[in-house]
Amino acid sequence: MKPTSGAVPAIAEDQWAGLTLDELRQRRARALVRREVERVKMDHVLQGARTRVSENGVRALMFKDKTIGRLKTADYLFLGFRLTRSLMKLWRKK
């Protein structure tokens, strides 16, 4: 007897006749359900990434939608620079 991975019953190869149609249908149904569950999970993650409100209800960067729409590229660069500088100061203190 050869060790198996669990997908095939652990009996001698000459005695095993294969899977029945019902077993094949059941395995296919399980695989389809697993695929559907993973698809729904991915859709949920993508939907969360598309919205500006995160899972816990906190708005991105604590700004209102109108404020975010009015910011220019230079404003984003300035905010990023200030945030990076502030974080570097905190990191150097430790």
Secondary structure, 3 states (H helix, E strand, C coil): CCCCCCCCCCCCCCCCCCCCHHHHHHHHHHHHHHHHHHHHHHHHHHHHHHCCECCCCCEHHHCCHHHHHHCCHHHHHHHHHHHHHHHHHHHHHC
